[in-house]
Amino acid sequence: MHKPFHRIALIGKPDAEHIEETLPSIYGHLLRRGCQVVVEKSCARFLAGTPETHELSQLGLHGELAIVVGGDGTLLTAARLLADQDIPLIGVNLGRLGFLVDISPQEALTKLDEILDGHYSADERHLLRARILRGSEVIREQTAVNEVVIHSWNATSMIEIVTSIDGAFLNSQRSDGLIVSTPTGSTAYALSGGGPILYPTLKAIVLVPINPHTLTNRPVVIADDSVVEITFRPSKQFRAQVACDNVSIPDVEVSDCIQISKEPRPFRILHPLNYDFFEILRAKLNWSSGYRN
């Protein structure tokens, strides 16, 4: 049994379906338990009274634990902004697929009680950091929980990407782009691109080409302490963009170098004790639907 939690940060997606019912229910339940609750500022309008509010990026300074009510995208944003504050996350699913937010609204109060009382399992997940270098200067950097995507802005024109791993040349490929994914992100965009599903706590990074011109270009799995470097070969219609989860970095130049590596500090996701990643895969991906164990 772990140490119980008492100071709780509550985060929600304001436009999520049923947020106006689920968020007040969780908030009231936490107060009845005697918890100190701070609320992400944009969600205060759903709650009665005058809750203590803070910007999302500051919530980790005021709570021991963050409860995220929404979809996977809401948890991705919270994880990126709160990773440096070492605050674990719990996900209550108001979205559609929900690999990260694994607690249903119907079970939320019961499961939250178990976790708040110290009965839970914890996953450590690593982020990626992408740096765009123009010459020797880092002109932009951003973290990603799921993936860093380098892709062409022009749907009718490929880009030619040169990939190196730890300074060693891997390949050159003409394609619509490249996905560099964490194990957490292997069930997101990388999966739709034909990449493998990685167990979330594996120490690995997967590279998945997007619509490669040569069909022998296949996904590659590398060690998570590797440094990936992406450069480009010049072309007449070159225009590329980098996206870190849902944060876009436009106007990448053909002479730029994109350097991608593991962020040193992980973030933690807490699950109920009966959490089963393979059960989530079966349910979300509709595997073994006709099989009865």
N, C-alpha and C positions, 0 to 999 in steps of 0.2 A: 504493500500500500504506500502511495506517495503522500506528500504533504498536501492537505486541503488548500483550496483557493478561496480568498475572501474579497479581493479587489479585482473587479471585473470590468473590462472594456467591452462595450457593445457596439458592433458595427453592422450596418445594414445597407442593402441596395435600395435606394428610395423608390425606384420604379418597378421593383420586383412584384410579381403577382402574389397577393396575400400578405404582403409586408405589413399592411396596416392592421392585420390580425395577429400575425406571428410575433412581431417585435414587441408590442405591448404585453403579450402573454409572457414572453421570456423576461422582459424587464420587471413586471410585477412579481413574477416568481422569484427572481433574484433578490428583490427587496424583501420579500417575505422570509427568505432564508437568512436575512441579516447581512447580505453582501453590500459592499460599497460599489456603486455602479457609476461609471463614466460613459458617456454616449458620444458617438461620432456626430459632429455638429449637424450635418445634413439630415439626420434621422430624428432629431429632437421633436419635430412637429408631429410625429406619430404617437408621442407619449404624453400622458397627463402630467400636470405639475410643472416644475422647473428643474429638470435633471441637469446635473453637471455635464457640460459639453466641452469638447476639444476638437481641434482639427485631427484628421486621421493620422497624420504623421507624428502627432504628439501623444497619442493614446498610450503608447508603450511606456511612457514616463509616469503614468498615473494608474496602471493596472498590472496585475500579476499574470493575467490571462485575457485573451481576446476571443469573444464569440462572434463569428462572422455569419450573418444571416443573408443569404442570397445564392448566387451561383459560383462556379469555379472562378469566373473572372473577378468577382468581388474578393475572393480569397487571394487570388494572385496579386491584386493591387495591395491588399493589406500586408501580404508577406514581403513584398518588395520594400514597402515603406517602413515596416516595423522590424525587419531582420536585425538591424544594428542595435535594437533595444532589447533583444533577447526575450521576447514575450511569446509564449506558445499560442497556437491558434486552434480553435474548434470550428468546424463548418456545419451549419444547418442549411439544408438544401431547399432553396426555393427556385432553383433553375431547372434545366432539363436533364443533362447527362449526369453531372455531379460525381466525378472521380475524387475530388478533393473535399467537397462538402458532403460528408457521408451520413449525416444524421437527418432523418426525415422529420418534418414538422410535427407529425403525429406522435413521434417518440421523443421529441426534443426535451421536454421537461424531465422525464425519467432518466434519459441518458445524460443530460447535463448534471442532474443530481449525483449520479455515479461518479462522473469525472470530477466535479467540484469537491466531492468527498475523498478524492485521491485514488479512485479505482479506474485506471485507464492504462492504455499502452501508448507509447510515444514513438513517432517516426522523426528522424532527422533528415531533412531534405536540403540539398545544396542548390544555390543559384549560380547562374553564369553572369559574368561581367563582360560586356562588349565595349571595346575602345576603338574609336576611329582615329587613325593616325594620318595626318597630312604632313608629309616630310617627317620630322622628328617631334612634331607637336601633337598632343592628344587634343582634338578639337571637340570631341563629344564622348561621353561614356554613359552607360545605362546598364542596369541589372535586369535579369530575366529569370523567372521561376520555371517556365515551360521551355521556351526556345528563343534563340536568336535566328532570324530569317533574313537572308540576303536575297533580294529578288529584283527582277526587271520591272520598271514602271510601265514599259510598253508591252501590252499583251501579245503583240504580233512580232516581237523581236527578242531573241535570246541574248544572254550575256555570257561571256566566257570567263569562268572563275578558275583561279589557280589556288589550290589548297596545299598548305604545308602543316605538318604536325611536329611540334618541337624542333622546328628548323629544317626538318627533312621533307622533301617534296613528296606529296601524295599523288596528286593528279591534276590535270587540266580538263575542264568539261564545259561544253556548251549546253546550256539548260535555261529554264526559267528562273533558277535560283538554287539555293541550298538552305536546308534546315539544320541547325546545330542545336540538339535537344538534350535536356537532362532526362534521367529516368522518369521524373514526375511528368515531363512533357511528352513522353513516349506514347501516351494514350490520347494526345491532342493532335496538333497539325502533323507531326511526324508520322502518326499512325495512318492518317488519310493519304500521306505520301508514300505508303508502302513500307514504312520502317517497322522494326521489331518492337514488341512490348517488353519493356525492361521492368524488373521488380523495383519498386520505388526507392529502396535503400541501396541499390547497387552502386558501386563506385565506378561509374561509366558515363560517357558522353556518346551520343549517336549522331552521325552525319547522314542526312537523307537528301539526295538530289531531287529537285522538283522538275519533273518532265524532262529528263536528260535527252539530248539528241542521240547519244549512243546508249543503247539499252543495256550494255554490259556495265554501265555505271550503277552500282548498287549501294545500299546503305552500309556504313562502316561503323563499328563500335570500337571506341578507344578508351584508354584509362582516363579517369576524371581529373587527374593532375596534369594532363596534357595541355599545351597551348596551341590553339588553332589559329592560323593566320590565313586570311583570304585577301588575295589581290586580283586584279582584273587585267585582261588583255584588251588593248584598244579596239574599238569598233566605231563605225560611222554614226550609229544611232544609240550609243551607250547612254543609258539613264537607269540608275539603280537606287534602291532604298534599303535601309536596314530597319527591321522591326524587332523590338524586344517585348515579347508577349503582346500587349495591346498598345505599346508606345512606339510610334514611328519616328525614325530619324531620316528625313528626306535629304535630297541633294548630295548624295555621295558622288564623289568625283572618281574618274577612272584611275587616277594616280594614288588614290587612298588605299590604306591597308586596314583591314578590320581584324583586330586581335581579340580572341575569345578565350577566356579561361574561367576556372571555377572560382567563385567568390569564397574567401577563406571561412567566413562565418556562416553556418547553416541556420535554417529556421526549423521550428518544431511544430508538428501537427499532432494533436492528441485525439485518440480514438476510444470508443467504448471497448471494454475488455473482449467482447465477442467480435471485434472487427476482423474481417477476412478479405484480403485484397482479391483473392481468386473468386470469392462469391460476388464481389462487386463487378469483376470482369464478366462473369456469367450473366449477371442481371443487366448490366449496361449494354453489353454487346450481343445479348440474346443467344448465348452459347448453351448447348445441351438442353434446349427448351423441351424436347420430347423425352428426355431421360429422367428417370426417377431413381434416386439412390436408395 
